[in-house]
Amino acid sequence: MTQKIPAADGALAVVIGGGNGIGEETARLMASRGWRLAVADLDPDAAERVAGELGGAALALDIADAVAVDRAAAAIEAAHGPVGALVVAAAVFQPVLPPAELPLEVWERTVQVNLTGTYYANRAFGTRMARQGRGSIVNIASIAAIGSVPVHAYASSKAGVVSLTLNLAGEWGRAGVRVNCVSPGSTLVPRVVERIRSGRYAADPAEFTALGRIVQPREVAESIEFLASDRASAITGVNLVVDAGWHVAGTWAQYGGVRPAPTPAPAAGGAA
């Protein structure tokens, strides 16, 4: 018998970056679990589309604008009540370039959005949660934060998100606020699907994972919603890696790679 997952009973969740990709998948899953939703995104049309389909509120938000983030936190609380969970999924990416060729403005924008913007959001919403004595924050980092990859600005910004998460978990723990992060591996959101289709990757990303496949957006969303919910009530300060085993498979390369699945044994009772 399948165990029924408890619903959120109408708690309010804010998903920043909820207009596409992992953020959108998370917003849809949270709505199905009984969360009320406020969907924020730099793209107002995307926020309106997702929020409209889920019966939630929508707002345009540039996470890199500290004043705008503070105003959004105040406006959401005033209109919809205390925020029970915050998911920070907004991010920008970068081209794969060596340091000498990576424009400094790309570095600065990447760090400003991914790390500083995450801090702005955590500060604005987490401070309010601490005052009310309850809340949960889930920041989205990346496997780039835990490995060596040729995206220097992006990986550094996401490593900063992991560190920020640990620090704020300690800061607000006694106030009843849990802060965790999820680090997805290559995930089949439209952007990644297009890169695979167009041959922009040197090889199939599935070849570099222990499970031999790429992560589905729903799998990341499940992890985010779990950490946001009361089912994870004793969990704070963790970085949950959801990568189909990318970080463990890499070190097997010098031994010939991860072993393939064994050949299934023949069925018993076959013809003589």
C-alpha positions as CSV (number, residue, x, y, z in Angstrom):
1,M,0.0,0.0,0.0
2,T,1.4,3.4,-1.0
3,Q,1.8,5.8,1.9
4,K,0.0,9.1,1.3
5,I,2.2,12.1,1.6
6,P,0.8,14.7,4.0
7,A,-0.5,17.9,2.5
8,A,0.8,21.3,3.4
9,D,-2.6,22.4,4.6
10,G,-2.6,25.7,2.8
11,A,0.7,27.0,4.0
12,L,2.1,29.8,1.7
13,A,5.2,29.0,-0.4
14,V,7.1,31.6,-2.4
15,V,9.0,30.2,-5.4
16,I,11.5,32.6,-6.9
17,G,12.4,31.6,-10.4
18,G,9.1,29.7,-10.5
19,G,8.3,30.6,-14.1
20,N,10.4,27.9,-15.8
21,G,12.6,24.9,-15.3
22,I,13.1,23.4,-11.8
23,G,11.3,26.3,-10.2
24,E,8.2,25.8,-12.3
25,E,8.2,22.0,-11.6
26,T,8.5,22.7,-7.9
27,A,5.7,25.2,-7.9
28,R,3.4,22.7,-9.7
29,L,4.3,19.9,-7.2
30,M,3.8,22.1,-4.2
31,A,0.4,23.2,-5.5
32,S,-0.6,19.5,-5.8
33,R,0.5,18.9,-2.2
34,G,-1.7,21.7,-0.8
35,W,0.6,24.6,-0.7
36,R,-0.7,28.1,-1.6
37,L,1.7,29.6,-4.1
38,A,3.3,33.0,-4.9
39,V,5.3,32.6,-8.1
40,A,8.0,35.2,-8.7
41,D,10.1,35.4,-11.8
42,L,12.2,37.9,-13.8
43,D,9.8,37.1,-16.7
44,P,6.4,38.4,-15.7
45,D,4.6,36.5,-18.4
46,A,6.1,33.2,-17.2
47,A,5.1,34.0,-13.6
48,E,1.6,34.9,-14.6
49,R,1.2,31.7,-16.7
50,V,2.3,29.4,-13.9
51,A,0.5,31.2,-11.1
52,G,-2.6,31.4,-13.2
53,E,-2.7,27.7,-13.8
54,L,-2.1,26.9,-10.2
55,G,-4.4,29.5,-8.7
56,G,-1.6,31.4,-7.1
57,A,-0.3,34.9,-7.0
58,A,2.3,36.2,-9.5
59,L,4.9,38.9,-9.4
60,A,7.8,40.1,-11.5
61,L,11.0,40.1,-9.6
62,D,14.7,40.7,-10.3
63,I,16.4,38.8,-7.5
64,A,19.5,40.9,-7.9
65,D,17.6,44.0,-6.8
66,A,17.7,44.2,-3.0
67,V,15.1,46.9,-2.7
68,A,12.7,45.0,-5.0
69,V,13.2,41.8,-3.0
70,D,12.4,43.6,0.3
71,R,9.3,45.1,-1.2
72,A,8.2,41.8,-2.6
73,A,8.5,40.1,0.8
74,A,6.6,42.9,2.5
75,A,3.9,42.9,-0.2
76,I,3.4,39.1,-0.2
77,E,3.1,39.0,3.6
78,A,0.6,41.9,3.6
79,A,-1.6,40.4,0.9
80,H,-1.4,36.7,1.7
81,G,-0.2,36.3,5.3
82,P,3.0,34.8,6.7
83,V,5.2,32.8,4.3
84,G,5.8,29.2,5.4
85,A,8.4,28.3,2.8
86,L,10.8,30.0,0.4
87,V,12.3,28.3,-2.6
88,V,15.1,30.2,-4.4
89,A,15.5,28.7,-7.9
90,A,16.4,31.9,-9.8
91,A,19.8,31.7,-11.5
92,V,21.8,32.8,-14.6
93,F,24.3,30.7,-16.5
94,Q,27.5,31.4,-18.3
95,P,29.4,30.3,-21.4
96,V,32.1,27.7,-21.0
97,L,35.2,29.9,-21.3
98,P,38.7,30.0,-19.8
99,P,39.3,32.8,-17.3
100,A,41.2,35.0,-19.7
101,E,38.2,35.0,-22.1
102,L,35.4,35.2,-19.6
103,P,34.2,38.9,-19.5
104,L,34.3,40.4,-16.0
105,E,30.8,41.6,-16.4
106,V,29.7,38.0,-16.9
107,W,31.5,37.0,-13.7
108,E,29.9,39.9,-11.8
109,R,26.4,39.3,-13.1
110,T,26.6,35.6,-12.4
111,V,27.7,36.1,-8.8
112,Q,25.2,39.0,-8.3
113,V,22.2,37.0,-9.3
114,N,23.1,33.5,-8.1
115,L,24.8,34.3,-4.8
116,T,24.0,37.8,-3.8
117,G,20.4,37.5,-5.1
118,T,20.0,34.3,-3.0
119,Y,21.2,36.2,0.0
120,Y,18.8,39.1,-0.6
121,A,15.9,36.7,-0.8
122,N,17.0,34.7,2.3
123,R,17.5,37.9,4.3
124,A,14.2,39.4,3.3
125,F,12.0,36.4,3.8
126,G,14.1,34.6,6.5
127,T,14.1,37.6,8.8
128,R,10.3,37.7,8.7
129,M,10.1,33.9,9.3
130,A,12.4,34.3,12.3
131,R,10.1,36.9,13.8
132,Q,7.1,34.6,13.4
133,G,9.1,31.7,14.9
134,R,8.6,29.3,11.9
135,G,9.6,28.8,8.3
136,S,11.6,26.8,5.8
137,I,14.0,28.0,3.1
138,V,15.3,25.8,0.3
139,N,18.1,27.3,-1.9
140,I,19.0,25.7,-5.2
141,A,22.7,25.2,-5.7
142,S,24.3,22.8,-8.2
143,I,26.6,19.8,-8.6
144,A,28.9,22.5,-10.0
145,A,29.4,23.6,-6.3
146,I,30.9,20.2,-5.3
147,G,33.1,19.4,-8.3
148,S,35.7,20.8,-10.7
149,V,34.0,22.2,-13.8
150,P,35.0,24.8,-16.4
151,V,32.2,27.3,-15.5
152,H,34.2,29.4,-13.0
153,A,31.7,32.1,-12.2
154,Y,28.7,29.8,-12.0
155,A,30.4,27.1,-10.0
156,S,31.8,29.6,-7.5
157,S,28.5,31.3,-7.1
158,K,26.8,28.0,-6.4
159,A,29.5,27.0,-3.9
160,G,28.7,30.2,-2.2
161,V,25.0,29.3,-2.0
162,V,25.9,26.1,-0.2
163,S,28.1,28.0,2.3
164,L,25.4,30.7,2.8
165,T,22.8,27.9,3.5
166,L,25.0,26.5,6.2
167,N,25.5,29.9,7.8
168,L,21.9,30.9,7.8
169,A,20.8,27.5,9.2
170,G,22.9,28.3,12.2
171,E,21.8,31.9,12.3
172,W,18.0,31.1,12.4
173,G,17.8,27.6,13.9
174,R,16.8,28.7,17.4
175,A,14.2,31.0,15.8
176,G,12.4,28.0,14.2
177,V,13.6,28.5,10.7
178,R,15.2,25.7,8.7
179,V,17.5,26.5,5.8
180,N,18.6,23.8,3.4
181,C,19.8,23.6,-0.2
182,V,19.4,21.1,-3.1
183,S,22.2,20.6,-5.7
184,P,20.8,19.2,-8.9
185,G,22.9,17.4,-11.5
186,S,22.1,17.7,-15.2
187,T,18.4,17.9,-15.3
188,L,16.0,17.4,-18.2
189,V,14.6,20.9,-18.2
190,P,14.0,22.5,-21.7
191,R,17.4,24.2,-21.7
192,V,19.3,21.0,-21.1
193,V,17.2,19.0,-23.5
194,E,18.0,21.5,-26.3
195,R,21.7,21.3,-25.5
196,I,21.6,17.6,-25.8
197,R,19.6,17.7,-29.0
198,S,21.9,20.3,-30.6
199,G,25.1,18.5,-29.7
200,R,26.4,21.3,-27.5
201,Y,27.7,18.7,-24.9
202,A,30.9,16.8,-25.8
203,A,29.2,13.6,-24.7
204,D,25.8,12.4,-23.4
205,P,25.6,13.6,-19.7
206,A,24.1,10.3,-18.8
207,E,27.4,8.6,-19.4
208,F,28.9,10.4,-16.4
209,T,26.4,9.2,-13.8
210,A,26.3,6.1,-11.6
211,L,22.7,5.5,-12.6
212,G,23.4,5.9,-16.3
213,R,20.7,8.5,-16.8
214,I,19.9,12.2,-16.4
215,V,17.8,13.6,-13.6
216,Q,14.1,14.4,-14.2
217,P,12.8,17.8,-13.1
218,R,10.1,16.1,-10.9
219,E,12.9,14.3,-9.0
220,V,14.5,17.6,-8.0
221,A,11.1,19.1,-7.2
222,E,10.3,16.2,-4.9
223,S,13.5,16.8,-2.9
224,I,12.8,20.5,-2.7
225,E,9.2,20.1,-1.5
226,F,10.3,17.5,1.0
227,L,12.9,19.8,2.6
228,A,10.4,22.7,2.6
229,S,7.7,20.6,4.3
230,D,7.2,19.5,7.9
231,R,8.3,16.0,6.8
232,A,11.8,17.3,7.1
233,S,11.2,19.0,10.4
234,A,14.5,18.0,12.0
235,I,16.6,18.7,8.9
236,T,18.5,21.9,8.5
237,G,21.9,23.0,7.1
238,V,22.1,20.2,4.5
239,N,23.1,20.2,0.9
240,L,21.0,17.4,-0.7
241,V,22.7,16.3,-4.0
242,V,20.2,15.1,-6.6
243,D,22.5,14.1,-9.5
244,A,21.9,10.4,-10.4
245,G,25.3,9.7,-9.0
246,W,27.4,12.2,-11.0
247,H,29.7,13.0,-8.1
248,V,30.4,9.4,-7.3
249,A,30.8,8.1,-10.9
250,G,33.6,10.5,-11.9
251,T,36.3,8.9,-9.8
252,W,35.7,5.5,-11.4
253,A,36.9,6.8,-14.8
254,Q,40.5,5.7,-14.2
255,Y,39.3,2.2,-13.5
256,G,37.3,2.0,-16.7
257,G,34.1,3.6,-15.6
258,V,31.1,2.5,-13.6
259,R,30.3,-1.2,-14.1
260,P,27.4,-1.9,-16.4
261,A,24.3,-3.7,-15.0
262,P,24.8,-7.5,-14.8
263,T,23.2,-9.7,-17.5
264,P,19.9,-10.9,-16.1
265,A,19.9,-14.6,-15.1
266,P,17.8,-16.9,-17.3
267,A,14.3,-17.6,-16.0
268,A,13.9,-20.8,-14.1
269,G,11.8,-23.6,-15.5
270,G,12.7,-22.9,-19.1
271,A,12.4,-25.5,-21.9
272,A,14.9,-28.4,-21.7
